Amino acid sequence: MPFLGGAVSFSRYHVAGGSPKRLEDKLLDKLREHVIGSQRTARSTGEDVGWVGGRHVLDREFDIEKNVILDCLHFGLRIDGSRVPPELLHAYVQQELDALREKHIGNGKGFGKLKQQAMDAAKRRAAQEVSQGRYHRMRQIPILWDTRSDTLYVGSTQPAVFEHLAPLFKETFDRRIERVSAGRLGYRWAEEAGVGRRLETMTPAKLVAHPSGNGHIAVYWTAQDDANRDFLGNEFMLWLWYSLAERSDTITLSDQTDASVVIVKQLMLECPWAEFGKDMITSDGPAQLAESRRAIAAGKLPRKCGLIVSRQGDQYEFVLQAETLAVSSAKLPPVEGNGNPRAAIEERVEQVRHLADTVDLLFKAFLKERAATEWTDLRERMAAWLKAG
């Protein structure tokens, strides 16, 4: 399982209502009641959704020794479904259409009717093959429930997984989960810092003027919700880029530790006005390239970037998504374990926590400046840096 070995990818969810105080067998019974294949987990989509034990896709067993690690619960979400590959279905349609054309040649039957018949026949053929067990696919999504922070680490960055996970989690544990995103984390930090009203009134920073001269248009991928502040994730990445270029590659965090940061391997930049498309720039040092500077000078915002971050003696290399703060392809430090497999697993769990904490502390360092009265001056310096290209 990725949380316990290899590269790690995850999105995070907050468990509303809190986590259980004790990780005991009664909690595992809830997982057993909703194990994959149980009648209650079938979905109207034709997919079957349920829990698995976490070791592999066929693991249906749960026990304290395996599933409880420190104060975390480790298990898996399995999604089963059958779907004929689109290319194969297209081939079936063509085969049926060729046969119908040969059969009805010269009888004046319209192409549209023949094509509809061909599609219907192809779908019947595909449905029969699915009923015979062909094209069955099983997916396992690793889950790590950190009861200390009421956080659910989900080993996928695909939003569609939430549609399967949320109802099953609610049905199993009677708990609602909420996506952790830049905006939600911003609201939480602002409440703790006593600047909630300041964050509520924030709008996307005017760093580059709209080419039309008609002022700044809201970031299109977050504009559909007036309460959405996920654009802060895009500004965070731009602030990080500016800080590394104009200040220092070391950032002091609120817990008095330092984080050394380098932007590496990839940068995805997109026009917030949905007018000039997006750029995916790959390089050992993408932030240093002239094309990257031209893109942000034209108003494009970073939506994803590769980072190497070092803090408290640990170094992580990963890709960070701006709006969700989701982590992809993270390389964690080698674990020692001193020959003890259990100690090695527990060390991995602490590394996942440490990585998430480091991301959050970096983001909060940005939020502190974003919410400060000196933000106007900093914004003007950033705008001048962007203009200089």
C-alpha positions as CSV (number, residue, x, y, z in Angstrom):
1,M,0.0,0.0,0.0
2,P,1.4,3.4,-1.0
3,F,1.1,4.9,2.5
4,L,3.3,2.2,3.9
5,G,5.8,2.0,1.0
6,G,6.8,3.6,-2.3
7,A,5.8,6.9,-3.6
8,V,2.7,8.5,-1.9
9,S,-0.2,10.5,-3.4
10,F,-3.0,11.8,-1.3
11,S,-5.9,14.2,-0.9
12,R,-7.1,15.1,2.6
13,Y,-10.5,15.2,4.2
14,H,-11.6,16.5,7.6
15,V,-13.8,14.2,9.6
16,A,-16.6,16.3,10.9
17,G,-17.8,15.3,14.3
18,G,-14.4,14.0,15.4
19,S,-12.7,10.7,15.4
20,P,-13.2,7.7,17.8
21,K,-11.2,8.0,21.0
22,R,-10.3,4.3,21.0
23,L,-9.3,2.2,18.0
24,E,-10.7,-1.1,19.0
25,D,-12.3,-4.2,17.4
26,K,-15.8,-2.6,17.6
27,L,-14.6,0.0,15.1
28,L,-13.3,-2.8,12.8
29,D,-16.7,-4.4,13.0
30,K,-18.1,-1.4,11.2
31,L,-15.6,-2.0,8.4
32,R,-16.5,-5.7,8.3
33,E,-20.2,-4.9,7.9
34,H,-19.4,-2.9,4.8
35,V,-16.7,-5.0,3.3
36,I,-16.6,-5.1,-0.5
37,G,-19.2,-7.5,-1.9
38,S,-21.8,-6.9,0.8
39,Q,-25.2,-6.3,-0.6
40,R,-25.6,-2.9,1.1
41,T,-22.7,-1.3,-0.8
42,A,-24.0,-1.8,-4.4
43,R,-24.5,1.5,-6.2
44,S,-27.0,2.4,-8.9
45,T,-24.1,3.2,-11.2
46,G,-23.4,-0.5,-11.6
47,E,-20.3,-0.2,-9.5
48,D,-19.8,-2.0,-6.2
49,V,-18.1,-0.1,-3.4
50,G,-16.8,-1.4,-0.1
51,W,-13.9,-1.6,2.3
52,V,-10.9,-3.9,2.1
53,G,-8.2,-4.8,4.7
54,G,-5.5,-2.7,3.1
55,R,-2.8,-5.2,2.2
56,H,-4.0,-5.9,-1.3
57,V,-7.1,-5.7,-3.5
58,L,-8.4,-9.1,-2.3
59,D,-7.7,-8.5,1.4
60,R,-11.1,-8.7,3.2
61,E,-9.8,-9.2,6.7
62,F,-9.5,-6.6,9.5
63,D,-7.6,-6.9,12.8
64,I,-6.0,-4.6,15.3
65,E,-2.4,-5.6,14.7
66,K,-2.6,-5.0,10.9
67,N,-5.1,-2.1,10.7
68,V,-4.2,0.1,13.7
69,I,-0.9,1.9,13.4
70,L,0.0,4.3,16.2
71,D,-3.3,6.3,16.5
72,C,-4.2,5.8,12.9
73,L,-6.6,3.4,11.2
74,H,-5.2,2.0,7.9
75,F,-7.5,0.2,5.4
76,G,-8.7,0.5,1.8
77,L,-11.6,1.6,-0.4
78,R,-12.3,-0.8,-3.2
79,I,-14.4,0.2,-6.3
80,D,-15.4,-2.6,-8.6
81,G,-17.0,-2.1,-12.0
82,S,-17.3,-3.4,-15.5
83,R,-16.9,-1.2,-18.5
84,V,-16.3,-2.1,-22.1
85,P,-13.3,-0.1,-23.5
86,P,-14.6,2.8,-25.7
87,E,-12.4,1.7,-28.5
88,L,-13.9,-1.8,-28.5
89,L,-17.5,-0.5,-28.3
90,H,-16.7,1.7,-31.3
91,A,-15.3,-1.3,-33.2
92,Y,-18.5,-3.3,-32.4
93,V,-20.6,-0.5,-33.8
94,Q,-18.6,-0.4,-37.0
95,Q,-18.8,-4.2,-37.4
96,E,-22.6,-4.1,-36.9
97,L,-23.0,-1.2,-39.3
98,D,-20.9,-2.9,-42.0
99,A,-23.1,-6.0,-41.7
100,L,-26.3,-4.0,-41.9
101,R,-25.2,-2.0,-44.9
102,E,-24.4,-5.2,-46.8
103,K,-27.7,-6.7,-45.9
104,H,-29.8,-3.6,-46.8
105,I,-27.9,-2.3,-49.7
106,G,-30.2,-0.9,-52.4
107,N,-33.4,-1.0,-50.3
108,G,-33.3,2.7,-49.6
109,K,-33.0,2.4,-45.8
110,G,-31.5,5.6,-44.4
111,F,-28.0,5.7,-42.9
112,G,-29.3,7.2,-39.7
113,K,-31.6,4.3,-39.0
114,L,-28.9,1.7,-39.8
115,K,-26.4,3.5,-37.5
116,Q,-29.0,3.5,-34.6
117,Q,-29.6,-0.3,-35.2
118,A,-25.8,-0.9,-35.2
119,M,-25.4,1.0,-31.9
120,D,-28.2,-0.9,-30.2
121,A,-26.8,-4.2,-31.4
122,A,-23.3,-3.2,-30.2
123,K,-24.6,-2.2,-26.8
124,R,-26.4,-5.6,-26.4
125,R,-23.2,-7.4,-27.3
126,A,-21.2,-5.4,-24.8
127,A,-23.9,-5.9,-22.1
128,Q,-23.8,-9.7,-22.7
129,E,-20.0,-9.8,-22.4
130,V,-20.1,-7.7,-19.1
131,S,-22.7,-10.2,-17.7
132,Q,-20.3,-13.0,-18.5
133,G,-17.7,-11.3,-16.2
134,R,-15.5,-9.7,-18.9
135,Y,-13.9,-6.3,-18.4
136,H,-14.3,-6.5,-14.6
137,R,-12.0,-4.0,-12.9
138,M,-11.1,-3.7,-9.3
139,R,-9.5,-0.6,-7.8
140,Q,-8.1,-0.1,-4.3
141,I,-7.7,3.3,-2.8
142,P,-5.6,3.4,0.3
143,I,-7.0,5.2,3.4
144,L,-5.2,6.4,6.5
145,W,-7.5,7.8,9.2
146,D,-5.4,10.0,11.5
147,T,-7.6,10.2,14.6
148,R,-5.2,12.7,16.3
149,S,-6.0,15.4,13.7
150,D,-9.4,14.1,12.5
151,T,-7.9,13.8,9.1
152,L,-8.6,11.2,6.4
153,Y,-5.7,10.7,4.0
154,V,-7.1,9.3,0.8
155,G,-4.5,7.8,-1.6
156,S,-6.0,9.5,-4.7
157,T,-6.1,13.0,-6.1
158,Q,-9.1,12.3,-8.4
159,P,-12.2,14.2,-7.2
160,A,-14.5,11.4,-8.5
161,V,-13.3,9.2,-5.7
162,F,-15.0,11.4,-3.1
163,E,-18.4,10.5,-4.7
164,H,-17.8,6.9,-3.7
165,L,-16.1,7.5,-0.4
166,A,-18.3,10.1,1.2
167,P,-21.6,8.2,1.3
168,L,-19.9,4.9,2.3
169,F,-17.9,6.6,5.1
170,K,-21.1,8.2,6.4
171,E,-23.0,4.9,6.2
172,T,-20.2,3.1,8.0
173,F,-19.1,5.5,10.7
174,D,-21.9,8.0,10.9
175,R,-19.4,10.8,10.1
176,R,-19.4,13.4,7.3
177,I,-16.1,14.2,5.6
178,E,-15.2,17.5,4.1
179,R,-12.5,18.2,1.5
180,V,-9.4,20.0,2.8
181,S,-8.6,22.7,0.3
182,A,-6.7,26.0,0.2
183,G,-9.9,27.9,0.9
184,R,-11.1,25.6,3.8
185,L,-7.6,25.6,5.4
186,G,-7.5,29.4,5.0
187,Y,-10.8,29.8,6.8
188,R,-9.6,27.5,9.6
189,W,-6.4,29.4,10.0
190,A,-8.1,32.8,9.9
191,E,-10.5,31.7,12.7
192,E,-7.6,30.6,14.9
193,A,-5.7,33.8,14.1
194,G,-8.7,36.0,14.8
195,V,-8.8,37.5,11.3
196,G,-11.8,35.6,9.9
197,R,-13.5,38.8,8.6
198,R,-10.4,39.8,6.7
199,L,-10.3,36.4,4.9
200,E,-14.1,36.6,4.1
201,T,-13.6,39.9,2.3
202,M,-10.6,38.7,0.3
203,T,-10.8,38.7,-3.5
204,P,-8.2,37.5,-6.0
205,A,-5.1,39.7,-5.9
206,K,-4.8,42.2,-8.8
207,L,-1.2,41.4,-9.8
208,V,-1.6,41.6,-13.5
209,A,-4.1,43.8,-15.3
210,H,-6.6,42.2,-17.6
211,P,-5.5,42.8,-21.3
212,S,-8.8,44.4,-22.1
213,G,-8.2,47.1,-19.5
214,N,-11.6,46.4,-17.9
215,G,-10.2,45.4,-14.6
216,H,-9.5,42.0,-13.1
217,I,-11.9,39.1,-13.7
218,A,-12.3,36.5,-11.0
219,V,-10.4,33.3,-11.2
220,Y,-12.7,31.2,-13.4
221,W,-12.1,27.8,-11.7
222,T,-13.3,29.2,-8.4
223,A,-15.7,32.0,-9.4
224,Q,-18.8,29.8,-9.2
225,D,-19.0,30.1,-5.4
226,D,-18.8,33.5,-3.7
227,A,-17.5,31.8,-0.5
228,N,-14.8,29.9,-2.3
229,R,-11.3,31.0,-1.4
230,D,-9.4,28.2,-3.1
231,F,-7.7,30.9,-5.3
232,L,-5.5,31.4,-2.3
233,G,-3.7,28.2,-3.3
234,N,-2.8,29.7,-6.6
235,E,-1.6,32.9,-4.9
236,F,0.4,30.8,-2.4
237,M,2.3,29.1,-5.3
238,L,3.0,32.5,-6.9
239,W,4.1,33.9,-3.5
240,L,6.3,30.9,-3.0
241,W,7.9,31.5,-6.4
242,Y,8.4,35.2,-5.6
243,S,9.9,34.5,-2.2
244,L,12.4,32.0,-3.6
245,A,13.4,34.3,-6.4
246,E,13.6,37.6,-4.5
247,R,14.1,36.7,-0.8
248,S,15.6,33.4,0.2
249,D,15.1,29.6,-0.5
250,T,14.5,29.2,3.3
251,I,11.2,30.1,4.9
252,T,10.7,30.4,8.6
253,L,7.5,28.8,9.8
254,S,5.2,29.5,12.7
255,D,6.5,26.6,14.7
256,Q,10.0,28.3,14.5
257,T,11.3,25.6,12.2
258,D,12.8,26.4,8.7
259,A,11.8,24.9,5.4
260,S,14.1,25.0,2.4
261,V,12.2,24.9,-0.8
262,V,13.1,24.4,-4.5
263,I,10.7,24.4,-7.5
264,V,11.6,21.4,-9.7
265,K,10.6,19.3,-12.7
266,Q,7.2,20.8,-13.6
267,L,4.9,23.8,-13.5
268,M,1.4,24.0,-14.8
269,L,0.2,27.5,-15.4
270,E,-3.3,28.6,-16.5
271,C,-5.0,31.8,-17.5
272,P,-7.5,32.8,-14.7
273,W,-9.7,34.5,-17.3
274,A,-10.1,31.4,-19.5
275,E,-8.8,33.2,-22.5
276,F,-5.2,32.1,-23.1
277,G,-5.2,28.4,-22.2
278,K,-2.6,26.7,-20.1
279,D,1.1,25.7,-20.2
280,M,2.8,22.6,-18.8
281,I,6.5,23.4,-18.4
282,T,8.9,20.5,-17.6
283,S,12.5,21.2,-16.7
284,D,14.9,20.6,-13.8
285,G,14.3,24.2,-12.8
286,P,11.1,25.3,-14.5
287,A,10.7,28.5,-12.5
288,Q,13.9,29.8,-14.0
289,L,12.9,29.5,-17.6
290,A,12.0,32.6,-19.7
291,E,8.8,31.0,-20.9
292,S,7.6,30.5,-17.3
293,R,8.3,34.1,-16.5
294,R,6.5,35.3,-19.6
295,A,3.5,33.2,-18.7
296,I,3.1,34.6,-15.2
297,A,3.9,38.1,-16.5
298,A,0.9,37.7,-18.8
299,G,-1.3,36.9,-15.9
300,K,-1.3,33.1,-15.8
301,L,-1.4,31.5,-12.3
302,P,0.3,28.3,-11.1
303,R,-2.1,25.4,-10.6
304,K,0.5,22.7,-10.0
305,C,4.2,22.5,-9.3
306,G,7.0,20.1,-8.4
307,L,8.7,20.9,-5.1
308,I,11.7,19.7,-3.0
309,V,11.1,20.7,0.6
310,S,13.5,20.0,3.4
311,R,12.5,20.5,7.1
312,Q,13.9,19.2,10.4
313,G,16.3,16.9,8.6
314,D,13.7,15.3,6.3
315,Q,13.5,15.9,2.5
316,Y,10.4,15.4,0.4
317,E,10.1,15.6,-3.4
318,F,6.5,15.8,-4.6
319,V,4.0,17.6,-6.8
320,L,1.5,20.0,-5.2
321,Q,-1.9,21.0,-6.5
322,A,-2.7,24.6,-5.7
323,E,-6.4,24.7,-5.0
324,T,-6.7,21.3,-3.1
325,L,-3.2,21.2,-1.6
326,A,-3.2,17.5,-2.8
327,V,0.1,15.8,-3.0
328,S,1.2,13.5,-5.8
329,S,4.2,11.2,-6.4
330,A,5.8,12.1,-3.1
331,K,9.2,10.5,-2.4
332,L,9.6,10.1,1.4
333,P,12.9,9.7,3.1
334,P,14.2,6.2,3.6
335,V,13.0,4.6,6.8
336,E,15.4,3.0,9.2
337,G,13.2,0.8,11.5
338,N,16.4,-0.8,12.9
339,G,15.3,-4.1,11.3
340,N,11.9,-3.9,12.9
341,P,9.1,-4.0,10.3
342,R,6.6,-2.5,12.7
343,A,8.9,0.4,13.6
344,A,9.4,1.0,9.8
345,I,5.7,1.2,9.2
346,E,5.1,3.6,12.1
347,E,7.9,5.8,10.8
348,R,6.3,6.0,7.4
349,V,3.0,7.1,9.0
350,E,4.9,9.8,10.9
351,Q,6.5,10.9,7.6
352,V,3.1,11.3,5.9
353,R,2.0,13.4,8.8
354,H,5.2,15.5,8.7
355,L,4.9,16.1,5.0
356,A,1.3,17.3,5.4
357,D,2.2,19.5,8.3
358,T,5.1,21.0,6.3
359,V,2.7,21.9,3.4
360,D,0.2,23.4,5.8
361,L,2.9,25.5,7.6
362,L,4.2,26.8,4.3
363,F,0.7,27.8,3.3
364,K,0.1,29.4,6.7
365,A,3.3,31.5,6.3
366,F,1.7,32.9,3.1
367,L,-1.7,33.4,4.8
368,K,0.0,35.4,7.5
369,E,1.4,37.8,4.9
370,R,-1.8,37.8,2.9
371,A,-3.9,38.8,5.8
372,A,-1.4,41.5,7.1
373,T,-1.9,45.2,6.7
374,E,1.4,45.2,4.8
375,W,-0.1,43.0,2.0
376,T,-0.8,46.0,-0.2
377,D,3.0,46.8,-0.3
378,L,3.9,43.2,-0.9
379,R,1.4,42.8,-3.6
380,E,2.8,45.9,-5.4
381,R,6.3,44.4,-5.1
382,M,5.1,41.1,-6.5
383,A,3.3,42.9,-9.4
384,A,6.5,44.8,-10.2
385,W,8.5,41.5,-10.1
386,L,5.9,40.0,-12.5
387,K,6.1,43.0,-14.8
388,A,9.9,42.9,-14.9
389,G,9.6,39.3,-16.3
